[in-house]
Amino acid sequence: MEVSNLVELAVILQCLQRGLVEWFDKLIYNAQVGAKLSISTFLTFTAIWCQLANGFQARPSLRNICVQVTRQILRTFSQKEYFPLYGGIFASFSGEYLKNALGYLDEPLKQVKGTQAKARILTLLGYSQQTLGKYLKAIDFHKKALEIAQETEDKLCEIANLNHLSRTCVRMQDYTEAINYSQRALMFSRQIGDRRGEANALANLGFSEVFQARQQEVREAEIYESAINYLQQGLKLSENLGDAQSKSLCFSSLGIAFMVLEKPEDALLYLAGGWPAAQYSGDLYLQGLNLAYLAQAYYSLQNLEPAIFSGSLSMYLLEQIGANEWRKTAGLMIVLKGQLGEDFNQILNQNPSENLPVIGVDGYDYIWEFLVKYQESL
């Protein structure tokens, strides 16, 4: 392809991208739907130009044009009000395509200096890697993003990365660091009035304190009461903001906290509320995680039928976006299958329509394949 032809292609693709984004941005009847479609459009066109750049390795001039277009798209994306500092992109991609699309962003960022745009894209890459279970890589992205955000005085991005670092440290069971990051996020968010950052920080702080107390075998009720108080503050704040994702995180965190405290009845109340909130937020990871703990709560109460439905749907959603937590849910499903025998198959087969609106007919068929895949990996 000649340079002139590539330039023409660039113009056509950019016009198409701008037209789609402008159209989606104007979806006033449902601003959240428009934002999700716009995010998907930006990431899709970024992936297209990255693929073109990779295809022109032997043609440096053509490759440079593709990389420049990619950087321009990323800069424009990073300045949008709906840029996903806290997640939500997993509603747009799934499976290998998600992993490939995110991987394409790495190369053009290497050639970008420390700018606000780079910090925000690194944030996206960081929590994406966290979701894929690559925690060390996630921490590296978030620390780089945090440093650049501080240099460029992007306070919202700085607070978001402190919150993401807290959440990633929880996954790595480093609760002391998780508490440290969440406390900083809470302090800074309150200083500048970042209410969404505050809601996330409260959720992270409460969640981290619960797990640290459990790890240290602390039995004093006051410790847990303090942590749950943070979570309830975050829930109230997110509800007042109409922030579905923060609300979902707080619901799920409270549910998980009560599961840690071995209070499945209380956990069930919050996890049941977290499921529709997670669906509304559009974040598939939060949906899958909430359902995983919902299945555990039902199992603890020996309410096995909803445990099977929640667990199967959680396993499907988490596996589809490459999140390692699907294996833990699969383990619970194998336990249920062993306990119930043929009844397990009958329960799962008797009313698949409850899950079909979320995963479709093909998704329902995959549930059995995931169980086989898990057993073979043991």
Secondary structure, 3 states (H helix, E strand, C coil): CCHHHHHHHHHHHHHHHHHHHHHHHCCHHHHHHHHHHHHHHHHHHHHHHHHHHHHCCCCHHHHHHHHHHHHHHHHHHHCCCCCCCCCCHHHCCCHHHHHHHHHHCHHHHHCCCCCHHHHHHHHHHHHHHHHCCCHHHHHHHHHHHHHHHHHHCCHHHHHHHHHHHHHHHHHCCCHHHHHHHHHHHHHHHHHHCCHHHHHHHHHHHHHHHHHHHHHCCCCCHHHHHHHHHHHHHHHHHHHHHCCHHHHHHHHHHHHHHHHHCCCHHHHHHHHHHHHHHHHHHCCHHHHHHHHHHHHHHHHHCCCHHHHHHHHHHHHHHHHHCCCCCHHHHHHHHHHHHHHHCHHHHHHHHHCHHHCHHHHHHHHHHHHHHHHHHHHHHC
